[in-house]
Structure formats: structure tokens, C-alpha cells
């Protein structure tokens, strides 16, 4: 056997990843994550390599981000565990609040939650009878969907009325949400505005058969049957905008919906005309 002092074949070399304590990772990236909550673990790994020459494992970067998120948003498990206490306190301290909290009695598993605070319900009496309906995904540990009904106050600022947490967005959950919302508006004739989200076209007329349901202009514009890279797109969009807003009764007769619809016909934009006419009863107010 022969001893070789210096190896050049690379057999004795291995670049290993360093085990860095999670608290240290959290301390280093705390400000960065707070400024950019959606930062990726890959970005953290790259920064550690550049700034400290540390090969941080993906799981450690991921755990570090989660620790900062926990400080920012709280612990998901504890938050859901505290819901019973929270709901009880809302009902006891915020008079007039409407709460519908559903969970499985045997497993204690969360189902859905609706909350409209009493103080906001009272304030809504002085807002226009117009509500925006929307839903978005929850990105926490347990996922789910956040539903909301929002008004506008006298300063033209958004005024939250009610929110709900459900498993997903569908017709059944929107019906449940709107049935609770009906207790909030107390017989007022409401104009609803929405993006025609999943289940809303079914739920609104079911729960509020006499309400006017108007659609979001931006979402409707995305469905124009002409693509943005088409050279005729600006011309088409101009017709679309005039036809949509010409429906308002307060405008002069020459600017109302029918003349604009005829003009589109004359300009051979039948697909566009059909797209607008199919939604004519629900154009923006």
C-alpha cells in the first residue's frame, strides 16, 4: 500500500450543504420576507450563497420563510382553534353582529364561517344600496376560500360589510353566504356587482330574485372575441365601451344601447355584437 499525500482525482472532495439553525435563517431573512411575503425559497438559497457562501438546503429556506410568516400572520392551527372563543366574544361585545359558525360536532372540524360586525351593519344604513361580491383563494395551511361583500361609503371608499370562509367557491356556498347577507341588508333593494364568479349567476337570483346583478366591466372586456394583438382591437374596444355604457337610462337617446348595437352590425362586428347582447340585461350601471 502506498500513501499519496495530495489527491488530484477529486475522490476526497465533496461540497456539502450546511445545517443552519432555523432561527438563524429566520433572523437573516426576516426583513426581506416582510417586504416581499411571496419570496421563494430558491431566492433565499441564492442570496445565502451570494452573501454568505452557504449552500442552504431547500427545506431550511422554506422553513425559515414559514417562521417569518408565522410571526406576520399568526399560527393557522391556533387561529382555527380559537374560533369558538372569537365568535363568542364577537357576539357578546359587538352588538347586532350576525355570525354563522358551522363545524362538525363529533370531529370539531371546521366547515364554514360568516361574520358581519354589528357596527358595520349600522354604518351600512348610510351607504348606497350597492354591494360588490367577490371571492379569493386562501393560501394558508388549510387553504379554502374567502368570500366578501363590500360597499362604498360617502367618501367613495371601500366599506366592508361581511366576509365568509368556506372550503371552495361554488353555488351552494354562495347561496349560504347570501342567505346570511340577506339578514344584514334587511329588505333593502340591492344592486350587486360581481365578476360572474363560480356559482354567483345561480346564487344571486335564487336568494335575491328582485335584485339587479351587474357585471364587472373589466371581466367582461376580457371576453371580447377579438385578441389584443389584432390591429382592429382598439376600434373594437371603442365600440364595446360605447355600447356597454350607452345602456344607462340617463344618457340621451342617441347614445343608448340600440344605436351602438346597430353600428356594430353595420361594421360587420357580429361576434362582438352577440357577445354584448348576450349580457345586455347585466351591463355595468
C-alpha positions as CSV (number, residue, x, y, z in Angstrom):
1,X,0.0,0.0,0.0
2,X,1.3,3.4,-1.0
3,X,0.5,6.7,0.8
4,X,-0.3,9.7,-1.5
5,X,-0.3,13.0,0.3
6,X,-2.2,15.1,-2.3
7,X,-5.1,13.7,-4.2
8,X,-6.0,15.3,-7.6
9,X,-8.7,12.9,-8.7
10,X,-11.5,14.6,-6.6
11,X,-12.4,11.4,-4.7
12,X,-11.8,13.1,-1.3
13,X,-13.7,16.2,-2.1
14,X,-17.4,16.8,-1.5
15,X,-19.3,20.1,-1.3
16,X,-21.9,19.5,1.4
17,X,-24.8,21.7,2.4
18,X,-24.6,23.3,5.8
19,X,-27.1,22.6,8.5
20,X,-28.1,26.2,9.6
21,X,-30.4,26.6,12.6
22,X,-33.9,27.7,11.5
23,X,-33.9,30.6,14.0
24,X,-30.7,31.9,12.3
25,X,-32.3,31.7,8.9
26,X,-35.4,33.4,10.1
27,X,-33.3,36.2,11.7
28,X,-31.4,36.8,8.5
29,X,-34.3,36.8,6.1
30,X,-36.9,38.4,8.4
31,X,-36.9,41.9,6.9
32,X,-36.6,40.5,3.3
33,X,-39.7,38.3,3.7
34,X,-41.7,41.0,5.4
35,X,-41.1,43.3,2.4
36,X,-41.7,40.5,-0.1
37,X,-44.1,37.9,1.5
38,X,-44.2,35.8,-1.7
39,X,-40.5,35.4,-1.9
40,X,-39.5,31.9,-3.0
41,X,-37.1,29.5,-1.2
42,X,-34.9,29.5,-4.3
43,X,-34.4,33.2,-4.0
44,X,-33.4,32.7,-0.3
45,X,-30.9,29.9,-1.3
46,X,-29.4,32.1,-4.0
47,X,-28.9,35.0,-1.6
48,X,-27.3,32.8,1.1
49,X,-24.9,31.5,-1.5
50,X,-24.0,35.0,-2.7
51,X,-23.9,36.8,0.6
52,X,-22.5,34.1,3.0
53,X,-21.2,31.4,0.7
54,X,-23.5,29.0,2.4
55,X,-25.2,26.2,0.5
56,X,-28.6,26.4,2.2
57,X,-30.9,23.3,1.7
58,X,-34.3,24.0,0.2
59,X,-36.2,22.7,3.2
60,X,-34.3,25.1,5.6
61,X,-35.0,28.0,3.3
62,X,-38.7,27.0,3.2
63,X,-38.9,26.6,7.0
64,X,-37.3,30.0,7.5
65,X,-39.9,31.7,5.3
66,X,-42.7,29.9,7.2
67,X,-41.3,31.0,10.6
68,X,-41.4,34.7,9.4
69,X,-44.9,34.2,8.0
70,X,-46.0,32.7,11.4
71,X,-44.9,35.9,13.1
72,X,-46.6,38.0,10.4
73,X,-49.9,36.2,10.2
74,X,-50.1,34.0,13.3
75,X,-50.3,30.3,13.6
76,X,-53.0,28.6,11.4
77,X,-53.8,25.8,13.8
78,X,-54.1,28.2,16.8
79,X,-56.2,30.6,14.8
80,X,-58.8,27.9,13.9
81,X,-58.7,26.5,17.4
82,X,-59.5,30.0,18.8
83,X,-62.5,30.5,16.5
84,X,-65.1,29.3,19.1
85,X,-63.7,31.8,21.6
86,X,-63.6,34.5,19.0
87,X,-67.1,34.0,17.8
88,X,-68.5,34.1,21.3
89,X,-66.6,37.3,22.0
90,X,-67.9,39.0,18.8
91,X,-71.5,38.1,19.7
92,X,-71.0,39.4,23.3
93,X,-69.1,42.6,22.6
94,X,-70.2,43.8,19.2
95,X,-74.0,44.2,19.5
96,X,-76.0,43.4,16.4
97,X,-73.4,41.2,14.8
98,X,-74.5,38.4,12.5
99,X,-72.4,35.2,12.8
100,X,-73.0,31.8,11.3
101,X,-70.2,29.4,12.5
102,X,-70.5,25.8,11.4
103,X,-68.3,22.9,12.4
104,X,-68.7,19.1,12.9
105,X,-69.8,18.4,16.4
106,X,-68.2,15.0,16.6
107,X,-64.8,15.8,15.0
108,X,-64.7,19.5,15.8
109,X,-63.7,20.0,12.1
110,X,-64.2,23.5,10.7
111,X,-66.9,23.8,8.0
112,X,-67.6,27.5,7.3
113,X,-67.9,30.9,8.9
114,X,-69.9,34.0,8.1
115,X,-69.3,37.3,10.1
116,X,-70.9,40.7,9.7
117,X,-70.0,43.1,12.6
118,X,-72.8,45.0,14.2
119,X,-71.0,48.4,13.9
120,X,-70.5,47.9,10.2
121,X,-74.2,46.8,9.7
122,X,-75.3,50.1,11.3
123,X,-73.0,52.1,9.2
124,X,-74.3,50.4,6.0
125,X,-77.6,52.2,6.5
126,X,-75.8,55.4,5.4
127,X,-74.1,53.8,2.3
128,X,-75.5,53.4,-1.1
129,X,-77.5,50.1,-1.6
130,X,-74.8,48.7,-3.8
131,X,-72.6,45.7,-2.9
132,X,-69.6,44.1,-4.6
133,X,-69.4,40.4,-4.3
134,X,-66.1,38.6,-4.8
135,X,-64.1,35.5,-3.6
136,X,-60.4,34.6,-3.5
137,X,-58.2,31.7,-2.5
138,X,-56.8,31.4,1.0
139,X,-53.1,30.4,0.8
140,X,-52.6,29.3,4.4
141,X,-52.0,25.8,5.7
142,X,-55.7,24.8,5.4
143,X,-56.4,26.6,2.1
144,X,-60.1,27.3,1.4
145,X,-61.9,30.4,0.0
146,X,-62.6,33.9,1.4
147,X,-65.9,35.4,0.3
148,X,-66.7,39.1,0.8
149,X,-69.4,41.7,0.4
150,X,-68.1,45.3,0.2
151,X,-69.9,48.6,-0.2
152,X,-68.8,52.2,-0.7
153,X,-69.1,54.9,1.8
154,X,-69.9,58.6,1.3
155,X,-66.2,59.3,0.6
156,X,-66.3,56.8,-2.2
157,X,-64.0,54.5,-0.1
158,X,-64.5,50.7,0.2
159,X,-66.6,49.8,3.2
160,X,-66.5,46.1,4.3
161,X,-69.9,44.6,5.2
162,X,-69.4,40.9,5.6
163,X,-67.0,38.1,4.9
164,X,-67.2,34.3,4.9
165,X,-64.7,31.4,5.0
166,X,-65.7,28.3,3.1
167,X,-64.0,25.2,1.6
168,X,-64.3,26.4,-2.0
169,X,-66.3,28.7,-4.3
170,X,-69.5,27.2,-5.7
171,X,-73.2,27.8,-6.0
172,X,-74.1,26.2,-2.7
173,X,-71.6,28.2,-0.7
174,X,-72.6,31.4,-2.3
175,X,-76.3,30.7,-1.6
176,X,-75.3,30.1,2.1
177,X,-73.3,33.3,2.2
178,X,-76.1,35.4,0.5
179,X,-78.8,34.0,2.8
180,X,-76.8,35.3,5.7
181,X,-76.2,38.6,3.9
182,X,-79.9,38.9,3.5
183,X,-80.2,39.3,7.3
184,X,-77.7,42.2,7.0
185,X,-79.4,44.3,4.3
186,X,-82.8,43.8,5.9
187,X,-85.1,44.2,2.9
188,X,-83.1,47.0,1.1
189,X,-83.2,46.8,-2.7
190,X,-79.6,46.0,-3.5
191,X,-77.6,46.3,-6.7
192,X,-74.9,43.6,-6.8
193,X,-71.7,43.9,-8.8
194,X,-69.5,40.9,-9.5
195,X,-67.1,39.2,-11.8
196,X,-69.6,36.4,-12.5
197,X,-67.5,34.1,-10.3
198,X,-68.3,30.4,-9.9
199,X,-71.9,30.0,-8.6
200,X,-72.8,33.6,-8.5
201,X,-75.0,33.6,-11.6
202,X,-77.0,30.9,-9.9
203,X,-77.0,32.1,-6.3
204,X,-77.8,35.8,-6.7
205,X,-81.2,35.4,-8.4
206,X,-82.1,32.5,-6.1
207,X,-81.6,34.4,-2.8
208,X,-82.3,38.0,-4.2
209,X,-84.8,37.4,-7.0
210,X,-85.6,41.2,-7.3
211,X,-82.1,42.5,-7.1
212,X,-80.2,43.9,-10.1
213,X,-77.0,42.0,-10.8
214,X,-74.4,44.0,-12.7
215,X,-71.2,42.6,-14.1
216,X,-67.7,43.9,-13.8
217,X,-66.7,45.9,-16.9
218,X,-63.0,44.7,-16.7
219,X,-64.0,41.0,-16.6
220,X,-66.5,41.5,-19.5
221,X,-63.8,43.2,-21.5
222,X,-61.6,40.1,-21.2
223,X,-64.2,38.1,-23.0
224,X,-64.3,40.3,-26.1
225,X,-63.9,37.9,-29.1
226,X,-61.0,39.8,-30.6
227,X,-57.4,39.5,-29.3
228,X,-55.3,42.4,-28.1
229,X,-52.7,41.8,-30.8
230,X,-55.4,42.2,-33.6
231,X,-54.9,45.5,-35.4
232,X,-58.7,46.1,-35.2
233,X,-58.7,45.7,-31.4
234,X,-58.7,49.4,-30.5
235,X,-61.6,50.0,-32.9
236,X,-63.5,47.1,-31.5
237,X,-62.8,48.1,-27.9
238,X,-64.1,51.6,-28.6
239,X,-67.4,50.2,-29.9
240,X,-67.6,47.8,-26.9
241,X,-67.1,50.7,-24.4
242,X,-69.8,52.9,-26.0
243,X,-72.3,50.0,-26.3
244,X,-71.8,49.0,-22.7
245,X,-72.2,52.4,-21.1
246,X,-74.8,53.6,-23.5
247,X,-77.4,51.4,-21.8
248,X,-77.7,53.9,-18.9
249,X,-81.2,55.5,-19.0
250,X,-79.9,58.9,-18.0
251,X,-78.0,59.4,-21.3
252,X,-79.5,61.0,-24.4
253,X,-81.5,58.6,-26.6
254,X,-78.9,58.9,-29.4
255,X,-76.2,57.4,-27.1
256,X,-78.2,54.5,-25.8
257,X,-77.6,50.8,-26.4
258,X,-79.6,50.2,-29.6
259,X,-77.9,52.7,-31.9
260,X,-74.5,51.4,-30.8
261,X,-75.5,47.8,-31.4
262,X,-76.7,48.7,-34.9
263,X,-73.4,50.4,-35.7
264,X,-71.5,47.3,-34.8
265,X,-73.8,45.3,-37.1
266,X,-73.0,47.8,-39.9
267,X,-69.3,47.5,-39.2
268,X,-69.6,43.7,-39.6
269,X,-68.7,43.0,-35.9
270,X,-71.4,40.4,-35.4
271,X,-69.4,38.4,-32.9
272,X,-68.8,41.4,-30.7
273,X,-72.4,42.5,-31.0
274,X,-73.6,39.0,-30.0
275,X,-71.2,39.0,-27.0
276,X,-72.7,42.3,-25.7
277,X,-76.3,41.4,-26.4
278,X,-76.0,38.1,-24.5
279,X,-75.2,40.1,-21.4
280,X,-77.2,43.3,-22.1
281,X,-79.5,42.9,-19.0
282,X,-76.5,42.8,-16.7
283,X,-74.2,45.5,-18.1
284,X,-72.5,47.9,-15.6
285,X,-74.6,50.5,-14.0
